[in-house]
Amino acid sequence: MKILLVEDDVLLSKALFELLSANRYTIDIASNGQAGLELALSTEYELILLDWLIPKLDGITLCRQLRSQGYRKSILLLTGKNSNADIVAGLDAGADDYVIKPFNPEALLARIRSLLRRNGAISSSTLTWGNLCLDQNAGRVTYNQQEIPFTATEYKLLELFLQNPDRIFSRAVILDRLWGFDDAPTENAVSTHIKDLRKKLKPVGLGEEFLETVYGMGYRLKPAPNRSISVRETNQDGKKKPSPKDMTSVNRVLERFRNSFVGQVAVLEQAKTALLAGNLNEELQQSALHEAHKLAGSMGSFGYPEGSRLARKIEHLLLEKSSLSPHQISDFSQLVTALQQELTKPAVTDTAQSFPMKQTYRLLVIDDDATLTEQLQAEADSWGIRMKVAPNLATARSLFSLKTPDAILLDLSFSTTEEDGLILLSEIVERSPNIPVIVFTGRDTLTDRLRVSRLGARQFLHKPATTQEIFQAIARVLPQPQISEAKVLIVDDDPVMLAGLSALLTPWGLEVITLSQSQQFWKVLIATSPNLVVLDLEMPIVNGLELCQVVRQDAQWGDLPILVVTAHTDAESLQQAFAAGADDFISKPVLGPELVTRVLSRIQRMRWRSQPGKSQA
């Protein structure tokens, strides 16, 4: 079952991802309402798990918009709002159920199962093919009552075919159905999993080939040898509860960063005790200042924005040159106590975090042939494409101004106007010369071909053409990401920030090297040859400004992109960073989308700059 989670709290998102994945659900994550809306309308989900207070488009508005567009799948609101009025508002907006934070994981799973049963997604719990049996409640597969150990992916792959016995699944569709946007492998991995699935079933006695390879299209379940696919209900009392390991995985995610924060706050508690006793020494004050600075930068990034605010106030007090006054000592004590209390609360953040998605492309089709565009729309998902259709040039200009597509398919002639598509092609190329345009038209004169070529279109495709030929032409001009070969070196003395920044960048295929000891920087730089460096400005022994200067003074590494991360974004601090050689900066707490966008764009810019004629190794 595929679930869309719309939640901007990164810790809670990770916990729910662990919980739901452990219970054999496939999860896509959106960190704001607008992204959630686009995913819900472009991808097939059985259920949406939706937070109320999310950026860009709140949960209630998102609910209403989906229902107004005829969306029929289940929506479960997950929120801290708990008044009767809130519950009524959520259900009236179109939600099917309502779970209040903090929630019990087992109760949440029970609500999800209930909604899926209600909409028919899991109306049945046992799938069979001959003597092969998949029990969805128990989460196990047997052949002639002998249990077969399957990996989670193999289980979900078998379940997909058993639930859809007559459907042919291409490798691209299997990727979309079984993996989330964050973790999808290449299409070759699908073939490997199919092969592994077949190998698992042969030793237990399944002599028949149960999967059929439909060449050029994908895979399909063969008719069962003795009987067709049958589905039977199991005893409701026989349902398996989530195993203890499922709960452990959730708790591990929730506690991972919280435990790190507790250790850092303990240093502040020591400073508080010493300060109240009047014997705070220089060493302890510096340690406390160091931990307060790290907490101010990291807590907000991992679900504790109030913690970051409190830690920054503590940092400012510890930066005082003179001794603290009795009033300031009292403030310090209260701030440390408040910070300790903050860690007892569940992680809730207003900071928009993002889980980067796998590569999908936006295509604008400008054509008034409704039959053709409907066929393209039906197949777009399997090609990794989100498609918008403009039946005329006016609509095309409007859509183009709202969001820039990754590619355009453009007809030259329209029945409702005498305006030529070549005019729009000229406008597009002038405004956005890097967007690939494919001209797809019934006109086939040399004059038209020359004009299209001179205006800068990437391809000329003559009508009629099959949908496969059209998508193959589109695939040839789409920008192919080369970021997967890039290395990023992150230097920060805070292990929490290192782990967090690495977790944000790794899903994009980047090789991330982390370094907590800045004095080892040059040795690691030479050994790893990164494409970009991310530096924390405030570090002991050797700070980020000094490392910037060292890089810029070197003939070999002088052009290496450097991104600095800092909690101090006043004009003077930023001027110092740029004077030292920084290319860009990110402020703490770090926003995931901002970090990913800036890192990828810097790497891509360097590759464009170094390319005329040479490929980057």
Buried (B, 14 or more C-beta within 10 A) or exposed (E): BBBBBBBBBBBBBBBBBBBBBBBEBBBBBBBBBBBBBBBBEBBEBBBBBBBBBBBBBBBBBBBEBBBEEEBEBBBBBBBBBEEEEBBEBBBEBBBBBBBEBEBEBEEBBBBBBBBBBEBEBBEBBBBBBBBBBBBBBBBBBBBEEEEBEBEBBBBBBBBBBBBBBEEEBBBBBBBBBBBBBBEBBEEEBBBEBBEBBEEBBEEBEBEEEBBEEEEEEBBBBEBBEEEEBEEEEBEEEEEEEBEEEBBEBBEEBBEBBBEBBEEBBEBBBBBBBBBEEEEBEEEBBEBBBBBBBBBBBBBBBBBBBBBBBBBBBBBEBBEEEEEBEEEBBEBBBEBBBBBBEBBEEBBBBEBBBBBBBBBBBBBBBBBBBEEBBEBBBEBBBBBBBBBBBBBBBEBBBEBBEEEBBBBBBBBBBBEEEEEBBBEBBBBBBEEEEEBBBBBBBEBEEEEBBEBBEEBBBBBBBEBEBEBEEBBEBBBEBBEEEEBEBBBBBBBBBBEBBBBBBBBBBBBBBBBBBBBBBBEEBBEBBEEBEBBBBBBBBBBEEBBBBBBBEBBBEEEEBEEBBBBBBBBBEEEEBBEBBEEBBBBBBBBBBBBBBBBBEBBBEBBBEBBEEEEEEEEEE
